[in-house]
């Protein structure tokens, strides 16, 4: 059974926290919910940076059992 999850994040100015600089939404799909030790896991990540001036340079994903 595939696993699908979505994450949304808004980025705000460091000092003027009420001022939103941009946002992003990531949708991650993992094709199965069971894997063998050492097996590679293929992910599909759909990233929408929306509008704004924030450049996203890295995505860190932590999978836990």
C-alpha positions in Angstrom: 0.0 0.0 0.0 1.6 3.4 -1.0 2.2 6.1 1.6 1.4 9.6 0.6 2.0 12.7 2.9 2.0 16.4 2.4 3.9 19.1 4.2 3.3 22.9 4.1 5.6 25.5 5.4 5.5 29.3 5.4 8.6 31.4 5.7 8.6 34.6 7.6 11.0 37.5 7.9 13.5 37.0 10.8 12.6 40.3 12.6 9.2 41.1 11.2 7.6 37.7 11.8 4.2 38.9 10.6 5.7 39.4 7.1 5.6 36.2 5.1 8.4 35.9 2.6 7.2 32.8 0.8 5.8 29.3 1.2 6.2 25.8 -0.1 4.2 22.6 -0.2 5.8 19.2 -0.7 3.9 16.0 -1.5 5.9 12.8 -0.9 4.8 9.4 -2.2 6.5 6.1 -1.2 5.3 3.2 -3.3 5.0 0.7 -0.4 4.7 0.6 3.3 7.0 -2.4 3.8 10.7 -2.9 2.9 13.4 -5.4 3.5 16.7 -4.4 5.3 19.1 -2.8 2.7 16.4 -2.4 0.1 16.5 0.9 -1.8 13.4 3.1 -1.4 12.3 5.1 -4.4 10.5 8.4 -3.5 8.4 10.7 -5.6 8.6 14.3 -4.3 6.4 17.0 -5.8 7.6 20.4 -4.6 5.6 23.6 -5.1 7.5 26.7 -4.0 4.5 28.9 -4.4 5.2 32.6 -4.7 7.8 34.5 -2.7 11.5 35.2 -2.5 12.7 32.1 -0.5 14.9 29.7 -2.5 14.7 26.1 -1.3 18.1 24.4 -1.8 17.7 21.3 0.3 15.0 18.9 1.5 15.9 16.5 4.3 13.6 13.5 4.8 13.9 11.3 7.8 12.2 7.8 7.6 11.5 6.1 10.9 10.0 2.7 11.6 
